[in-house]
Amino acid sequence: MIKVQSSILIDCPVDDAFRYVSADFFENYPKWSPEVMELEKITGGPVRVGTMARQVRIDKGRRTESVFQVTEYQPLRRIGFESFSNFYYRALYDFEPVNEATRIHFTFELKLEFFMKPFENMIASSVKAGSKNVVYSLKQLLEAEKPIQSMITLVL
């Protein structure tokens, strides 16, 4: 099992960060993970434990398709996803309020199939870089939205 973690402090309130990653997941996930070529919500209703989706990703030229499910949902604290496809992965986003900002901790776990073991170090390196890209992209996206949110508040 490969497990990587990354965290970053984002200048944005925790409720905005959590909403962006959880409630608005299907609109926003392809923005912070541009490898996602297709994303389809399989179940109805709002994002919650049990929500299922299918995604197609292109990572370094390799196409993968997976079905995943929301397995954890703690408002303003955590959302977690697990795959139910050919390969197992788990992604957790933890939210920690820091004054008016938010620290997002991202954890990604990937179970390697036996035939992938010889490539474990290379895969781990790639997964680690991907984890850092996730939190950095979230920071860029959420902080870019902040002035717009502030202007809306001022106008109202």
C-alpha positions, 0 to 999 in steps of 0.5 A: 500500500502506498500512502502519501499526505500533503497539507497546505494553508489556504486563505479562505474560511473553512466553510467555503473550502469544505463546500468547494471540495464536498457539496460542489465536488462534481463541479469543481473536482476536474478544476483541481484535478485536470487529469479527470476527463469524465466525471459522472455522478451515479446516485441522486441527491446531494453529496453525502455518504453513499454518493457514487461516481464514475471517473475517467482519468488520463495520468501520464498518458495512461487512461483509467476508469474507476467507480468510487463512493463517498465513505466519510462525510463530516461537515466542515471536517472531512470528506473521504472517497474509496474506489470500488473498481479494478484497483483500490484507492482512498482519498481523504480531505481533512479541513482544519480552521486556522483563524480565518484560513483553512489548512487542508490535509490530503491523504491518498492511499493506493493498493498496488496489484502484484504485477505493479510491485516492481514499479512501486518506487516510481509509482510512489514518487508520482503519487506523492507529486500528485498529492502536492499538486492537489493541495496546491491547486486547491489553494490557487482555486480557492484563493482566486475565488476569495475576491469575488466572494468578498465583492458579492458580500460588499454589494449585498 
